[in-house]
């Protein structure tokens, strides 16, 4: 037996579908849009290895690699060599800090530490020399637990902070459009 759909139900479905189309703008800055969230003028990005002004060696290369992975994962941009790229991302790791977040009430030993990384970065258009994005004192922080029971090493906290910082940097690049 075939069930008939009532006229008010059909009307409600039609109006809902049409409101979705009407509510979308052709320009992403004017509301919801089906178009890309970033411009079509940039197709390639070169990522220079970040400079490192801290005593935490190796973080600059890890951060550069994490930013490249995040760009390839979340954007349509391609990572290219400096010579062939339309844009260049360069930066400097300015601070690497450990911050105690919690301690054992009986022993006073630190239970949880936060790793905070701070960078300055610039995204330049290689064709015009124009700065697309420039940020100073851009930070990210994540935690790890070096307590005796878990024994996480500092590298765990650094790696998770680097990933968080890479995601935040790429989000800043994308939001410039």
Secondary structure, DSSP 8 states (H G I E B T S, - for coil): ------HHHHHHHHHHHHHHHHTB-SSGGGSB-SS-SS-SS--EEEE---EE-SS-TTHHHHHHHHHHHHHHHHSS-EE--TTT-SEEEEEEEEEEEEEEEEE-TTT--EEEEEEEEEEEEEEEETTT--EEEEEEEEEEEEEE--STTT---HHHHHHHHHHHHHHHHHHHHHHT-
